[in-house]
Amino acid sequence: MLNAITERLKFINAAIVPYNPKIVAVTKYFDEKIFKEYFEAGLRDFGENRVSDALEKISKIPDNIRQNSNFHFIGHLQTNKVKDAVGIFCLIHSVDSLKLADVINNTAKNKGIIQHILLQINNAHEKQKFGFEPDELYMALPEMLKMENIKIAGLMNIAPLSQDEDYLRNLFKDVKNFKDKLELDFNIQLKELSMGMSNDYRIAVSQGSTMIRLGRILFQ
């Protein structure tokens, strides 16, 4: 399987080389053995969407891999799982409410750390998906910026499954433009844009994504 992953990475890197985003390998479909193969292929950032599953896998990973890897939380985070997630994940991509940000901040304060987060935006207005509406996020941001134990590193979005490349391109472009507006209006720096998955990562990086979350395409 390692050779297959290496070949897929060559293909992916050739497509994203002008943009140089970080690849977050989605490991949620696999047991802990996949980390060794991904690590040997050169990947260092891994994304999980269930806290309990992630903690179990991470506990079984060899020390040299665990200590030299970055673990990202990319799924919907329930408030009752925050205490287990804070401090384990280098970045929580999916903060989708002011309440969740507050719980993360308080938990990080109790642990004496700063938790880095991304704010999930639902600019496609999909009712079945989580995330701030843009206007909602704009109104909530001042309150979140007062929270001393979270670091808002940027924005995240999950685009709809669509074959319409122009539609997807405009969605990603809107997130980038919104990020720029927030930086200007609030005098802040939002370094990261987590946009793009296996079916749309090429479009996402062309519109400013700094992180792409890849699962299926790595082992096809």
C-alpha positions in Angstrom: 0.0 0.0 0.0 2.9 2.3 0.7 4.0 2.4 -3.0 0.4 3.2 -4.0 0.2 6.1 -1.5 3.6 7.4 -2.7 2.4 7.4 -6.3 -0.8 9.2 -5.4 1.2 11.8 -3.5 3.4 12.4 -6.6 0.2 13.0 -8.6 -1.3 15.3 -6.0 1.9 17.3 -5.5 2.3 17.8 -9.2 -1.2 19.4 -9.2 -0.7 21.7 -6.2 3.0 22.6 -6.5 2.4 26.2 -7.5 0.3 26.7 -4.4 2.1 24.6 -1.8 -0.8 23.9 0.6 -0.5 21.6 3.6 -1.9 18.1 3.0 -4.0 16.8 6.0 -4.3 13.1 5.4 -7.8 12.0 6.6 -7.3 8.8 8.6 -10.8 8.3 10.0 -11.5 5.3 7.8 -8.4 3.3 9.0 -6.9 1.9 12.1 -3.6 3.1 13.6 -1.5 1.1 11.1 -2.2 3.6 8.4 -0.2 6.3 10.3 3.0 4.4 9.7 2.4 4.1 6.0 1.4 7.7 5.6 4.4 8.8 7.8 6.8 6.8 5.7 5.3 8.4 2.6 6.3 11.8 4.0 3.0 13.0 5.5 3.0 14.6 8.9 -0.5 16.0 9.3 -3.4 13.7 10.1 -7.1 14.5 10.3 -9.7 12.6 12.4 -13.4 13.4 12.9 -14.3 11.4 16.0 -12.5 12.3 19.3 -12.8 8.9 21.0 -11.6 7.0 17.9 -8.7 9.4 17.4 -7.5 9.1 21.0 -7.5 5.3 20.8 -5.5 5.4 17.5 -3.0 8.0 18.7 -2.3 6.0 21.9 -1.3 3.0 19.7 1.0 4.9 17.3 4.8 4.4 17.8 6.3 7.2 19.8 8.6 8.5 17.0 5.5 8.9 14.7 3.3 10.4 17.4 6.0 12.9 18.5 6.7 14.0 15.0 3.2 14.3 13.7 0.4 16.9 13.9 -3.2 15.8 14.6 -6.1 17.8 13.3 -9.7 17.5 14.3 -11.9 18.0 11.2 -15.3 16.6 12.2 -18.2 18.2 14.1 -17.1 18.7 17.7 -19.7 18.2 20.4 -19.3 20.3 23.5 -19.2 17.2 25.8 -16.1 16.0 23.8 -14.2 19.2 24.1 -12.3 18.3 27.3 -10.8 15.3 25.5 -10.0 17.2 22.3 -8.3 20.3 23.6 -4.5 19.9 23.8 -4.5 16.7 21.8 -5.2 18.3 18.4 -2.8 21.0 17.1 -5.8 22.5 15.3 -9.5 22.1 15.6 -10.9 22.9 12.1 -14.6 22.8 12.8 -15.6 25.5 15.4 -19.1 26.3 14.3 -20.6 28.3 17.1 -19.9 30.9 19.7 -20.9 28.5 22.4 -18.4 25.9 21.2 -15.6 28.5 21.0 -16.4 29.5 24.6 -16.3 25.9 25.9 -12.9 25.3 24.1 -11.6 28.6 25.5 -12.6 27.7 29.1 -11.2 24.1 28.7 -7.9 25.4 27.4 -7.7 27.9 30.2 -8.2 25.1 32.8 -5.4 23.1 31.1 -3.1 26.2 30.9 -2.7 26.1 27.1 -3.7 28.1 24.0 -5.8 26.0 21.6 -5.6 26.9 17.9 -8.9 26.7 16.0 -10.4 27.5 12.7 -13.9 28.9 12.3 -16.2 26.8 10.0 -18.2 28.8 7.6 -21.2 27.5 5.7 -21.3 29.9 2.8 -23.2 27.4 0.7 -26.1 27.7 3.2 -26.6 24.0 3.4 -29.1 23.2 6.2 -27.6 19.7 6.7 -24.1 21.0 7.4 -22.7 22.8 10.4 -20.9 26.1 10.3 -21.5 29.8 10.8 -23.4 31.8 8.2 -21.1 34.7 7.1 -23.1 37.4 8.8 -23.4 35.4 11.9 -19.6 34.9 12.1 -19.0 38.6 11.5 -21.2 39.4 14.5 -19.7 36.7 16.7 -16.1 37.4 16.0 -15.5 40.3 18.4 -16.6 38.2 21.3 -14.4 35.3 20.2 -11.4 37.6 19.8 -11.7 38.4 23.5 -11.2 34.8 24.5 -7.6 34.5 25.7 -7.1 30.8 25.5 -8.0 30.2 21.8 -6.0 31.3 18.8 -8.2 31.8 15.7 -5.9 30.7 12.9 -8.3 31.1 10.0 -11.4 29.7 8.4 -12.6 26.3 7.2 -15.4 25.2 4.9 -16.8 22.1 3.4 -18.1 22.6 -0.1 -21.1 20.7 -1.5 -20.6 17.7 -3.7 -20.9 19.2 -7.1 -19.6 18.8 -10.6 -20.0 22.5 -11.3 -16.5 23.8 -11.2 -17.5 27.4 -11.6 -19.9 27.1 -8.6 -17.2 25.5 -6.4 -14.6 28.1 -7.5 -16.9 30.9 -6.5 -17.7 29.3 -3.2 -14.0 29.0 -2.3 -13.3 32.5 -3.7 -16.0 33.9 -1.4 -14.4 32.3 1.7 -11.1 33.8 0.7 -12.6 37.2 0.2 -14.5 37.0 3.5 -11.2 36.1 5.3 -9.6 39.2 3.7 -12.5 41.3 4.9 -12.3 40.0 8.5 -8.6 40.7 8.5 -9.1 44.2 7.4 -12.1 45.1 9.5 -10.8 43.6 12.7 -7.1 44.2 12.2 -6.2 40.5 12.6 -4.2 37.9 10.7 -6.0 34.7 9.6 -3.2 32.6 8.1 -5.1 29.4 7.3 -7.8 28.5 4.9 -8.8 24.8 5.2 -10.7 24.2 2.0 -10.8 21.4 -0.4 -11.1 17.6 -0.2 -10.5 14.7 -2.6 -13.0 15.8 -5.2 -12.3 19.5 -5.3 -8.8 20.2 -3.9 -7.4 21.5 -7.1 -10.1 24.2 -7.3 -9.7 25.0 -3.6 -5.9 25.6 -3.9 -6.4 27.9 -6.9 -8.6 30.1 -4.7 -6.3 30.4 -1.8 -6.6 27.2 0.3 -3.6 26.7 2.6 -4.8 23.2 3.8 -6.5 20.4 1.9 -8.1 17.5 3.7 -7.5 14.4 1.6 -8.8 10.9 2.3 -10.1 8.7 -0.6 -7.7 10.1 -3.2 -4.6 9.0 -1.2 -5.4 5.3 -1.5 -7.3 5.0 -4.8 
